[in-house]
Amino acid sequence: MYDYLIVGSGLYGAVFAHEAKKAGKSVLVIEKRNNIGGNVYTEKIEDINVHKYGAHIFHTNNKKVWKYVTQFAEFNRFTNSPVANYNGEIYSLPFNMYTFNKMWGVVTPEEAAAKIEEQRKEIKDKPRNLEEQAISLVGRDIYEKLIKGYTEKQWGRSCTELPAFIINRLPVRFTFDNNYFNALYQGIPIGGYTEMVENMLDGIEVRLGVDYLENKNELDNCAEKVVYTGAIDAYFNYRLGALEYRSVRFETEVLDIPNFQGNAAVNYTDKDTPWTRIIEHKWFEFGKQSKTVISREYSSEWKLGDEPYYPVNDEKNNALYSEYKKLAAAEKNVIFGGRLGEYKYYDMDAVIASSLIMSEKELKA
Ligand code: UDP
């Protein structure tokens, strides 16, 4: 009999497992896939760490989280500075003086601010959706060229139907600064995320290729408590209806050239290019390999059998989630956590923070 059965070996599960073991508990981690790490999993191809489930750039303002992760890996100096490609026109991201200069030819922060001020006037009331929020932040020109197409491809919904908060993660700056994140700490774990998660799970029993929901009764009987990091609606067999998720598909190619696009991430912000972005993995680690590996990323609506990636946190889904949350609260021996367990568009640092808070609470006795 284990103290904890942890379902899922992504960051939430791995952090909880590590903390539980440290507290002297017996732990079993089970994982549906044949590898650990959840969506931060990296796999070596041509000596390049390929971010198998999409680009993961660690960034945080939370010193506690930073100290925590750096126990398990050393981080390099990678700074995320994606480039936007709008029908062949190249712009800097996030929105900053380089972007404004390219868009309007403005040179000073004052000129840029005046341009945005003039364009944001069209939004008179408090923004009600992503479109209005974007225009009120950066004006219509940037909205049309750098936000609308990308966002609608990524979410498969009109910007007028999406919640405003999604865009708030993107800074707007009147300085020449292409750092995508406003984070004090940022980088990629040297050696890859898989190795980092392996270190978190050091000395812990992990069984791969085990589907919890298919063997629930039997598995529940082997532990006092369960930490479940899968999709909350799947846990309840979609009893109240399915929550909506976005899924992502990658077309990965090895190219016999050293440099395809000169940057880790290029976002295709027009509506006609079918992919949302192309990742060139070697640049996360300043690779010097003679070949390169690229992944085109396509977004799609999740359907049964697909991997869920992003919760769609609009009103309708949030309301359904709160109903599931009530059911979850009644499962006394189960802790629901992580992006899928809590149906929340968490970044990696927030998942770690949330797992640390939960493990402190749970293990303090
Ligand atoms: N976004 C955008 N244009 C871009 C990049 C991002 O409009 O070139 C907006 C868009 O609304 C998107 C959100 O920012 O849904 C978050 O995008 P990001 O690529 O940061 O999300 P991730 O997939 O990395 O979590």
Residues whose N, C-alpha, C, O or C-beta is under 5 A from the ligand:
A	BS01	UDP	A84 L146 I147 Y150 T151 Q154 I166 I167 L170 N267
